[in-house]
């Protein structure tokens, strides 16, 4: 019952997203713009990157060492929209969404620590429409705030986790996510890692995963310790899967 209700709710929400089609190859930038500090997109404002590559110069990438907001490329305030951007490999933390945000046709050429971090409050909804990411040894999308993150028409290549609901943040809550028309063309450990004990939910549908699991289920904590993995695959509560193929992508 819960899975059916969740599918109905998220289908209605997803219909409000910008329609950015799935692309099956990564774009090539004609030039790169280096930013000495993170660029802030003000609340309610939009920025169009014109399909150029944007990067931090000098680089803030220190592999899996977390640098926080200061190492990001773009910082989006509540209601901001970022479109048509290729994120270069020198950005340690990629994109920080401090409130509800929308990412349209954003591409990560080689993910450093995280591609995007969602810090929105409870009840907020953020969207990732189109685009893709490759080379994330750990994860692409980190969900530390509350609310819901919708990802659709997204290309994944050689990544660890596509999404992780924070497993050991000091402040924990129920986090929700949906993944619609995801294409994983090679290595992917898992689409979504969620914490069942905090009431997380995720729905993965209409997607093709050549390798990797749909979901990892964890028991999260707020102590900072490494969370415990307690399951894998659809659970009927924390994770629901619909029309996901493992071949023919």
Secondary structure, 3 states (H helix, E strand, C coil): CHHHHHHHHHHHHHCCCCCCCCCCCCCCCCCEEEECCCEEECCCCEEEEEEEEEEECCCCCCCCCCCCHHHCCEEECCCEEEEEEEECCCCCCCEEECCCEEEEEEEECCCCCCCEEECCCCCCEEEEECCEEECCCCEEEEECCCCEEEEEEEEEECEEEEEEECCCCCCCCCCEEEEEEEEECCCEEEEEEEEHHHCCEEEEEEEEECCCEEEEEEECCCCCCCCEEEEECCCCCCEEEEEEECCCC
